[in-house]
Amino acid sequence: MKKFKVNVHLLALLAMFIWGMSYVWSKIVFEYYNPITTVFLRLVISSLFLFAYISIFGKFEKIRKEHYLLLALSTFFNPFLYFIGESFGLNQVSPTISSVIIATIPLFIPIVAYFTLGERFSKINTLGIILSFVGVLLIMLNKKFSLEADPLGVLFLFGAVASAIVYSILLKKLSNYYSSIAIVTYQNSLGVLFFLPLFIIFDYQEFIQVKPNVQLVSSLLLLAIFASSIAFIVFTTAVRKIGVSRSNIYTNLIPIFTGITSYIMLSEEFTWIKISGIFIVILGVILTQLDKLKQRPKNESNSIRRRIGRWPYGY
């Protein structure tokens, strides 16, 4: 029994590692393709893979007509707006800074809940929010304490964060009726249609001039199959066994994995200021989640669909 639980935690770690690597893979693909082309191809490949998966394993679910509009609206925010913000931001900002900013998504959930649902958060949650903002500021500074990150790129990334928060609200409604795999499969497929006009109008001419090589193809396949598909399936398994709250803690490791792989593969420079900022952000996000961990319901594994909005978005 203990061995099984260890394996489940390893699955969660594997998913985090893949999502952490995804920022580096995206940066490599951006050397050949523009962000719109990258996301479009990523969604196409991921959709084909996921449809094959649900067909082979008999997990196909038909969307009801009354949910068509909700599905379209949720897809508009994620993957469409989310990937636009994340990809254009990542194109101008380092993978590590990008992953840290995206990791603040759980941080903003209690703030939104406070203003929209009247939910209160404790003093320790407030401390976590303040710490995370300080950490984000630190990772954007260089040794001379001047701004290192491109402001426009940071703006795009926070746009992705805002899109993810709105998406989480819409997703909670869909998740009451369909499995997470089915939702992501349909949203990725519909996302292809959202990105198709942009791809044809802005990127197609440049796309056909690029000669794919091993580095480009492998990075694109890793993004689509591993980051957008397998990691999500693996993490779903972990969540069902150890719960949403415990699994959510692992998402704080994504910036660390991104930082390590960026240093090794992209030779990204790390200062003590940036390293301190990464750990401060992670600590802050953990503090904002403490009450949720303490108050985890006994039947949490049965309520996964209702709380899917708290899951990672960097898939």
N, C-alpha and C positions, 0 to 999 in steps of 0.2 A: 504494500500500500504506500509506504513512504517512498519507495523507488518510483512509483507511478507519479506521485506529486512532484518529485524532483524533475522528472521528464516533462511535466506540464510547465513548470517554471522555465525550463530550458526552451520550450516552444515560445514562450513569451519573450525571452531574451533573443531568440532567433529572429522573431518578427521585428524587434526594436533595432537589431543589427542591420537587417535588410532596409528598414525605413531610414536608418541613419546613413547607410551607403547610398540611398537613392538620390540624395543631394549631390553627391560626388558624381554619380552616373549622369545626372542631368547636366552638370557643368561640363562634362566631357562631350555630350551630345550637342551642347550649345556651340561648341567649336565648329560644328558642321551645319547645323540647322538652327533656324530661329525658334524662339519659344513656342509659337503657335504650331509650327510643323512638328516640333518635338511632342507636344501634348496630343496633337491629332493622331500621330502614328502610335503613340503610347496607348491611347484609348482604343484604337482600332485593333491592335494586337491583343490587348487585355480583354476586350469584348469577345473576340474569337476564342480565346483561351477559356474564359469563364463560361461561355455558352457550351463549349465542348465539355467542360467539367460538369455542369448541371445536367447535361443530357446523358452523359455516361453514368453518373451516379444517381440519376432519377430525382434530381432536386428542382426540376422545372416548376415554376409557379406562374400562373397567368394573372396579369394585372386587371383588376376590375375597372369598368368604364368610369365609375364615379371617382376613381383615383388617378385618372389620366392627368388632370390639371395639377394635382398635388405632386405627382411624379415629375412633370415638366418644370414646375416651379422650383422644386428641390434640386433638380439637375442644373437649372440656371445658376443657382448659387454654388453648387458643387456637383460635378467637377468644373463647370464653365467659368464662373467668376473666380472661384478659389484657385484654379490652376493658372488663370491669367495673372492673378496677383502673385502667386508663388513663383511661377516661371519667369515673369519679367523682373520680379524682385531678385531672384536667384541669379539672373543674367547680369545684374549690376552689383550684387553684393556677394561676399564669400559664402560658401556652403555652411560654415559654422554659424555665422551671424544669422543666416536664413533659418537654420534649424532651431536656433534659440528663440527667435521671434515667433515662429510657428508653434513652438512648445508652450507659449504663453496662452494658447487657446483655453485650456482649463482654468486659467487665472481669471479670464473675463466672464466666465459663466456665472459665478456668484454675483458679480456686479450687475449683469443683465437681469438675473433673477431678482435682485433687490429692487430694481426700478420697475420691472414688468410684473412680477409676481408677489412683491412685498416680502420676499424671503430675507431674513437677516443673517448676517455672518458675524462670527465672534471676533474678539480682539486679535486672536492669533491668526485668523484668516486675513484681517486687515493688515497685520504685520507682514504676512506672506505677500500680499499685493504690493505693498510699498517696496519690499526687498526685491521683488521680481522686476519692478520698474527701474530700480537702481542698477540691478544686474544687466538689464538690456542696455542701459546707458553706458555702462562700463565696457561692454563688448564692442561698442561702436567707437571707442576712443583708441588712439594710438599711444605710443610711449610719451608723447608730448602733451597728452590729454586734449588733443584736438580731434574733431570728428573725422573718423576714418571711413565710415560707411557712406555710400552714396545716398543722399536724402530721398531721391526719387525711388530708389530701390527699396529703402526702408518703408516708404509710403505704400508701395505695391504690396509688400509683405504684410503690413498691417491691414491692407484692404482684403488680403486673403484670410486673415484672422477674423475680420468682421463678417466675411461671407460664410465662414465656417460656423460662426455663432448663429447666424440666421438659419443656416442649413440645419443645424442641430435641432432647432425648434420644429422645422418642417418634417425632419426625419423621424421624430418621435411619433408623429401621427402615422406615417407609413409603416413604421416598425411594429405597430400593433397588429398588422395584417400579414406582413410578409417577412421572410427570413432575411438576414443581413446579406447573404450571398446573392439572393435574388435581387435585392434592391440595388446593390453595387453593379451587378451585371446589367440591369436595365438602365441605370443611370450612366454608366460608361458608354453603353450603346447609343443612348440618346445624346450624350455629350459629343459623340462623333458627329452627329447631325448639326449640333450647335457650332462646332468648330469648322465644319466643312466649308461654309461660305468664306470665312476668314482665311482659311488655308488657300482656297482657290484664288481669292482676290489679292492677297498680300504676299503669299509665300510660294505659290506653285512654280513660278518661273525660276526662282532660286533653287527650289527643291530638285528640279529635273537636271540642274547643272552640277549637282553634287555627286561625286562618285563614291559610293559606300565602300568602306574598308572594314577590316575585322574589328577594330576598336569601336567604330560607330555602331555597327550592327550588334555587337555583343552588349554594348552599354544600353542600347535601345531595348533589346530583348530582356535584359536584366531589369530595366525599369518597368516594362509592361508586364512581364510574366511573374517576376519575383515581388517587386514593390507594389504593383497595382492588383495582384491576384493572389499569389501563394502566401505572402506575408499576412494578408487579410484573413485568408482561410485558416492559417496556422494560429493567428491571434484569436480568432473566433473560438477555436478549440480550447485554448488556454482560458478564455473568459468563462466558458461554460463550466470549467472544472474548478477554478479558484475564485471566480466572481469578478465583477466589473471593477470594484474599488481596488482590490489587490492588483489586478492586472494593470489598472490605470497608473499605478506607481512606476511601472516599468517604462512608461512613455518618457519619463524624465531622463532616461539614459540615452535617448536619441541624439541630443546635441553632443554628448560625449563620444559616441560612436562616430558621428559626423566629423568631429574635431580630429579624432585619431586618424581616420581614413583620409581626411583632407591634408593632414600633415604628411602622411606617407605617400599618397598618390598625386597630390597637387602641390606639395611643398608649401602649404599655407603657413604663414608666419604666425607664431603665437607669442604674445607678450604676457607678463604676469597679470596685467590689467584685464586682458581678455579671458584668461583662465579663471581669474577671480570672478569675473562677471558671469561666466557660464555656471559656476557652482552656486552663486548667489541666486540666479534665476531658478535653478533646479530646487534649491532650498525653499525659495518663496512659493513655488508651485506646490511643493509637498505640504507646506503650512496651510495653504488654502484648501487642501483636500483632507486635512486631519479629521475634522468633524465628520466627514462622510465615511471615513474608515472606521471610526469609533461607533457610528450609528448604522453600520451595514446590516440590512435586514437578513434574517435567517433564510428567507426564500429568495435571496438575491439571484441565484442561478435561474430562477423561473421568471425573473423580471428583466432579463437582459434586453429584450426587445424594446421595453418601455424606456430604457435609459441608454440606448445606443448613441445618443447625442454626445456622450462623454468620451467616446472612443477617439483614437488618434485620427488625424486627417491626412497625414503625409503619405497616403498610399498611392 
